[in-house]
Amino acid sequence: MNSIKLLKELVIKGWKFWNNGDKLLYDAPSEQLTSELLAQLKQHKVEIIKLLQKEPDIFNVHPLSYSQKALWFIWELEPESAAHNVVFSARIFDDLNVALFRAAFIELVDRHPCLRSTFPKLGEQPIRQVHQNFQLDWRQIDASSQDEAELYSRVVGESKRSFNLAKELIIRIRLFTISASEHILLITIHHIAIDGWSLDIILSELPKLYQAKVNGVCASLTTLKNSYSDYVRSQEELLEGTEGEKLFHYWESKLEGELPVLNLPTDKPRPAIQTYNGASIIFELSEQLSQKLKQLAIDNNATLYMTLLAAFQVLLYHYTGTDDFLVGSPVAGRLQSQFREIVGYFVNLVVLRGNLSNNPSFKEFLNQIRQTVNEALIHQNYPFSLLVEKLQPYRDSSRSPIFQVSFALQQLRQSRNIQNSFVDKIGKNIYWGGLKSEPLKIPQQEGQNDLDLEILEGSSSIKGSFKYNTDLFNSQTIERMVGHFQNLLEAIVENPDQKVGSLNLLSESERHQLLVEWNDTATEYPSDKCIHQLFEEQVEKTPDAVAVIFEEQQLTYRQLNQRANQLAHHLQNLGVKPEVLVGICVERSIEMVVGLLGILKAGGAYVPLDPNYPPERLSYMLADSNVGVLLTQDSLQESLPEHNAQVICLDTDWGAIKQYSKSNLNAGASFDNLAYVIYTSGSTGKPKGVMIIHGGMANYLNWCTKTYNIADGVGSVVNSSIGFDATITSLFAPLLVGGKVVLLPKIEEIEALKAALSSGTKFSLIKITPAHLEILSHLLEFEQINIQTQAFIIGGEALSEKVASFWQQYAPTTGLINEYGPTETVVGCCIYKVEKQSFSGGNIPIGRPIANTEIYILDSPLQPVPVGVPGELHIGGDGLARGYLNRPQLTSEKFIENPFNKSSSKRLYKTGDLARYLSDGNIEFLGRIDNQVKIRGFRIELGEIEVVLASHPQVNQTVVIAVEESTGNKRLVAYIVADSEITTQQLREHLKAQLPEYMVPSAFVILSTIPLTPNGKVDRQALPALDINSTREHEYVPPQTETEKHIAVVFQEMLQLEKISIYDNFFELGANSLILLRINSKLQEKLSMELSVIDMFTYPNIKSLSQHIANRNTTKPPLEAREISREAVKFRIRKRLKLRGKV
């Protein structure tokens, strides 16, 4: 060890050195005095004395605080970044004595050692070196010839120059001189040396120093008896003692277990690697509201800080639906009075947990927050960066650790008048050190969290700023949030005893838009007629037109009507009348159409039973519906389960049926009578029968025939199951306007659909699921893609942008309409016509409500949520089902009273679907509420992962599920159908580039096809079972090469582990940013080569790191990969050490 390194290490440990002639004197802690050290000092005595005489600054070194270490490590990884530059700028409209002004700065920097420090590295650790003899980085710049825009751009550019902490003083002064009486002052300081409080000190002392020099006197400033080094020393003593242990255990108890993650609704997909691009929206509360808030705080024995923090957390609750969340908040870190005039980086962060479960009143919640804040302030001295290192929270590359939003309140001090970052428009000049001045606003780094709220308390009013990440949010969203926050505050002061779930965020105009304007769908339709009657009217118009085709058979409208009438008369003879259920279990065929129409004409309601359903399911449906008559085909009789219904075979019994009259009959069915009962999956495992009335069916088909222009084409193809309500669109809609219905055989129906669509027939529409549409795109040749149909009506599941864009590109004349609607609301209740544009969210919106339909997106207390905020989708209107057959309790749970517009729809259906309004009034479907899973505290929508997986060019279809292991832990598994051979690694890399790590499945299963239900939806229950053990992470693999062995030895030593597999992730073993600094130093020494800390973030296991070392001199990763790696490093450091001082 050389003499300089030895001395610096000893000084850091508390040694002091000086010389008296040729004698070397020292003062040292007695426990450190060893014979070995004394021998080393004696050996280097002459050299040390020369250094003391020549370069005394070498020994003026000090350890860093934990907060400084965090910022230093970020700088080492991003030395070109100006993200932590603290900037102040002001215009000076006065005659300035430049020489005295410069002298004032020199005296200021000399007074505060942190400002004349550099931060070099000593061995494995950074240190602070204070310079007694320093050269101030001061430049006066002639700006007399520059226009306003050029000059401002130059000032901003200068403010964004980075610092070399190891070599440069951390303060720069620039004076742009426009004329003798007009200047722009720019002060740039690295955050490692100051915080907001320190900037106040600087801006308070600087004018005093300048004024004193102008007057030829000494400035009257407080004598500084302590230094920042004293603070660092006191921090170490605190943490090493029992008090430090108590502080840690307090925070450990508050943050134990799975930490909640705040999922704010974003406008853009969250980048896989966290970004820090930001902007802010400034607002000011009225003087009246400000005073009411202050009084509310007083009345509840709280502070304004506590009151606004509680309100902010209520806002987050309304935006996310989360009732347990964490908010960060900066504290000054100057509890000891001796440090209040010291310039340095004292700021720390505390974590404030809010719990809104059980829907407390605001007063009750404020009381909770008061206790939380008081406790946090008592325990504020524990460094947040050290807390993160010790707690080792799960690392998510897309967001900050522990908390994603922060709250701060500052009181306006006199010196802040010039620094006030909330000033948007400068209204008046102030005098600063006798100089007529005004602040110049310089943009600074924002967006370090998802969202930050900063409040400035003035004497009369309260100002605020929402700072947000621009890669997540649009400015319009935050502007709405500002309005919602103000509305919330008004509601709180008006009635603080109100439950937080009932506090209103919406303005009257917003509420009117959501509840009235976007639900203005009233449309005339023939509500006095049933579907079969509308069909009979069409028969009169086109009696000889072909109505239905199946293989070689076809019927005209007259023939179809007559056969249906004959069956209807027969059914009436068997007792079928309004409200009587009739089962129909047939394959797609002419008999199916005759049967459905015959039941309706008889006045009954049909119960479709897919013959391909399992016998157990059919048995339950027959028993539950208790049908007295069952229509079927002879070939199906043997496969039917036991039942008590009278069976009519529409093929073999037709001889008897055709004896009945062919004339139309009056069945007496009306608007309110049942038209059909369709069974859909139930959460209990038993299907539930949805009862649909004639009025709802008439409304949908009337709207459908007009909106889809069905009369302009020749009809449609029926390729869906009789038990799927999508069949209603493709079967009945053409029959109401004279169109033709082509029934496809069940066997090889996709091939049959392909043939039909390639026949040259100009179909009006094809009703299809996204899964079938995807399959179809791979079956058709390119020259067949632009097929002869007016439109695809796509429903049943979410439509991805990938599927839609394929058809837009290769079938530009074919319309794509995304139709959304649960079975409980007659096929469809929302549609969206897909335009030629991109949807960054991955899925196509579901659009707006159809005729006579109302859509409400509500939170759990059934209040409308703001635009952009997820809520449960509720549906009202004429299409609503009567309820569930024989399930009165379930009906009352799912069909609730309409709390809004009872005149048009007295009930609402709770869909269980998660959705949100977009700013243009369209609705975005976000998935099933019950399809969300929580893994390691993160709420995950499985559909989001499926969308990203499907965007891989080789992936055709994908399904992602959550599998629970025997330990109770959940893991994600992806099932893939690919065009060509694809590796798990390729899929992982594709996902990691777009999604956070916790959303990347741990296992991938390649399938030849994704199983589908008879309705064409993905059948998740039929996915092959996964052998969890077969997909577990690697077992121990020992190091093989010399490099692997060297790396293993160092990591085992530093992490205190017996052995490390070459595939073990360093961070999962307990490595953190600061440990890696020490490991990096040892590795460089052991391997005799330079190695960057970045390499260990980019290659986080022994195998990949050793391969990188072996290959780096011969190959380089692609530029894109290097950039991704760099971004990954930025995220890891920031999230691990997350420290943000408020300036």
Steps between C-alpha positions, in 0.01 A plus 500: 500500500643842404528784750213710358251216511613403850460853632159556341366177646629598844352850475161351404525289819556810712881546503653848490854578375730801520868559509741694715813536293615151420275343760174330395226545758159334511186464707316169461236280668690282746333178388646549151863536612673180394868425468447420131349843429769682695762312300336609174488863613866488597587350163317783311585781746714715269255470211207585725665815638573621145135442405380690807717794402421492127139377469311541828162445321590135449433439868183709520279202413171392649259209473170542314155479653276216380303743286819626338622148431180429313534807280870435444431148380238630257754751371764233450259306279368811322789747502355695207159545662387837631197351671628601844600856414332752731452824312413855596479787256400865526486808283676801650380841380758717674855625485696205631853521637617178339828481692329534836228259395765242414677568831172439683475159334859413594433590862178297496677192362783543746247519786331169407745208452248288310509756217876469464508122498573233246394137533777265388523129572724357769543129442150358490325802653424856390621778728454876526816702462482862617728749323651783700645666194236487231431663167136609468342390171381849405445635150360828384353460151429780253135460394445846354457375144260213571123519471275386782437148368865433422611627839242296690598189304864565587421542870297177504775316313758617751280383787495148355879455493599208717761502778805280539463440871843344534684803362278810490358718776128444507401864442507704179416870461413658167420868455352581160545873451254662262595856596657679794162504671353168387634152576385144538650310791518121483605291801538126442585267788501121513242357736767299687601821680169676564128457555210744490578635847862555398392695193297724729815562704702583189235735363471668839872545567615597150319838485620580853859431399468710183330791679768496771778518240325786321482683832855405595403315816502140622181307450314409816456125466454225757825345613517137390615282788425170333548347158337244272769254608370531856156405369642193319682397814187539714305297244750214520497508880121490499481206264767301681322534834183358648301799380586412140375147559174634639455725198556214259264265682231768493520535122537127456173449689323760288623353173502129572342242273385553144505875432204644311576645158304805390373445145393842382305481172739614228442635150796311356640153560749502785854471356680183601785715632403797714548839336534842658351731241263736671293814500281681749158661523475797736183602683385738771213450744268789569565704812163388641575127449854544633373656822235229543766231466720668758205528738408134441853406600478706818158358589638147476824564690693444178728700276430620147762248386306213658168623362619536141692172517181323612309667215768396251476140616121510463555623143733204436239266649237628257739475205622148571240326714790402729435547870853427625787698351832665571590864441850641536565838656823698542612624840763767559721272711611788725347407833817614677507880516878520450457390138232750400739749341724240337501450123489131415281213389292424810166412343356155564185318398237342722235253389140575601252215479132575459224247556150580379346157552155508661434836328564737794377858512755764404529607863573143604759462227661834591537375857674189366732709284581732791623203700690360200676832431588562863654153531689540171645834610616348829681230299610717206875472569539157344645548148253391235776369273624273780145388568460394136829310513400315815140424408599375155157568343413318180671669207270620227680664214198710408454700818654637816544275803259503794294798382410647162351835606616765742358796688675810630394826661721804539430824675586814311796676660614847402807368316277265305334797328777490243537122491128429490479217248124532497506843337369448151471858386733757651288791609732739683860574582659458841814642652766244575815630661398847387470378143174529309437139395247243391532122492552325167336161481732225379357153426641234730481123515150376583321167475728309736186331633175423325347802670605759758286763667685800639312761703617852583323657797468875476350740751175534306477226239639157427684423179589161367671307224428152370824365357452199275686259277426594139567145382197393703256791494368759257476857623120497459476214749695689764300815433185298569666364814566855620131577456402181682732585788344843534148354483598244763634772731174695462302188589724432803466846654125497434449171684810341660277241667413350162635154413807524278341272241215747457708815468447650157781556252293598198383843398135538402598523132709182522222318677248613239730386221552155651143435607296687239687617190681175430180306571279699266401198291120517490381364163161399360450132418200269454464409866142384443616214277692181563775365277287234337244768410768715337611191312144443379491858369818429303345181357226715350766715330733227366309170507705333227844619605732235642493524878723218620756263349660194651728295276269386213176611667335838489169665587339817377346748741152362426614138552683580820204693638256223414712228664549713810124559515428127476737433787353788702148365467626160614678653799194699600304177486754361752438792735775740395401861566661819638751435782521128414853376439573267209835326465669472161803273459597479133804533277521798267244415238178609332319335793680735741360812333151351468510394863604839638241690300234242580553535875478881479189486282335267751559767767757297687862572590773280359779345706791419264694186593821438310516126421878517536478592868597228750205283608532623860461862390203421275342301781528793739360746245201277422425449868547866592285632214243224547396519137181310420585464131840431344566547129786293364613277214472126485878450480541677834240315704730229630761748621250712695509460879194386693221758514122531537425708192286392209739454206422623150746401228488772241617261229331163562183649656447749222239285337269567793597864538430591139137411550450824691400832343754708310335827595634756746357481849448736789703369790427786739869560584588863566788732579543376857474127433800269486657442159780266599706369790870450424726326747837656572783398729452555870758564772368200697586264214133465409370695198234764558205569272471859378141603428464739205171667410359579155543877546874473553538271202295734279703804609832332423399360161334826391818689587721227352330484159531877456848553643657207316318581173398137471254571219791613279653152487363155437487388864734317728669178592406315820804323635440529873328264741126511558585555866706812429303825486719626215289271281208741548680767296596284206176298496214739572633835372512396130153342525350836602624680187475236228853371527628146462628284785769244415537231767840336519534137606654436841773272363805704394304821541805723462580334167136543403514867600814543291324347200192719549707814525695411188190433291454854377173551687458855631390419855354778712690393807691217661462464876821353637717478812854644508641147535325380183595820315864437591482141374333616180783740425739204481272281289433743217748569224602862459295537185195374695542733796303787353192286518147571396331619816399846608610460859625272770300543820747387761391406849529252781846606617735799490617592149874563480655764282719235338205302366315812389800656325554185293153522350521875457817456299394209281122553485465879497146492358372277779367682802610387846252563779587409856175406674487458875217361702437236764226243450295690759452793259392337170819429306652848480468828685809692379675521165813657363578536132871430466677781320841495338690617801716359775389421852800501727313310770490187284125435497238673291242711691147367529358837405166651596159365599251391234142628472296520821796384708676669791854434619624597843854441625482503878715449807406266783268757670324526159625849421613590145878499462681775310609465139805277482438332835409129503173388650243226465293527185124513565238478227143627489236536232252302295740212435524395863413141584217428740751317719622146559264205478426354844776715657321787681791572735753518217258715301471751784878507538576559132196704394488799730287811530616784274609784732514754217247514215204294610266644238661303216652202676397396847768235532871461427693183431832465682722340237807421710701653215763764559485795262567870476386793294750651258502876460305481173211311661598158372534220752810286547448145623768407753405142580306304754525618858533136602770443235740725687762331708737628761859384497751634751269791574458602136152493352524346155250489217579179314362641177773764494768231492311314227489813284877551522572132437270504198694793355801271444512436123529122546216468752154421366302450818570515867331449834648593837376354827607517864587167660509460875781286641474281809668778699216736415719712274367583156696492178410594146490241222466587131359263239619579148410405144783609272551524123845349522740369760553750779699476821399591851791742510370685194160534661649621828713762324200621302297542818780654705541774240139608555384379840633516856673188624214391727272472195730261312369141531729254671399218265405475132311211344500463122177355359386413150161660567330691778188310614176687429150468641215419258438877493847570365638645822823384662431202725738561791376195685611275214861623499739213577607479862844631578753298693624768737812308596605458139510876453670598821811714481840336462669289764852569623754503217861548620744736328707332228742750347769693686310825450181347639691373803657841567162673478341237724769539768452878518120483515504220757736701717311830472153346534611249764372199310641149491437448131341676203362341187625656179136577415407663834391861466732728700214719622286208608796387711497830689741715300417868490643806336749586772616140545562482126737793527719299737460183294598690187817624662599150615417343162719751317786417734447124474454495121764771436269685264259791490139410564202734519230472764257531211620159379368337816156653449496400136639148562359412844632147541839330489439327167397809306761724664785260427385461139488877467853528634618234257327655200509872558829557319381322188130580481272779604128478562276681257447868575139440597600233751761729649244777536252266666770385739584857585137581566474191718790622707345842540182342629670262741711767660222751531254251638749345740628830635202718425582834656346821393561829676232766462642823369 
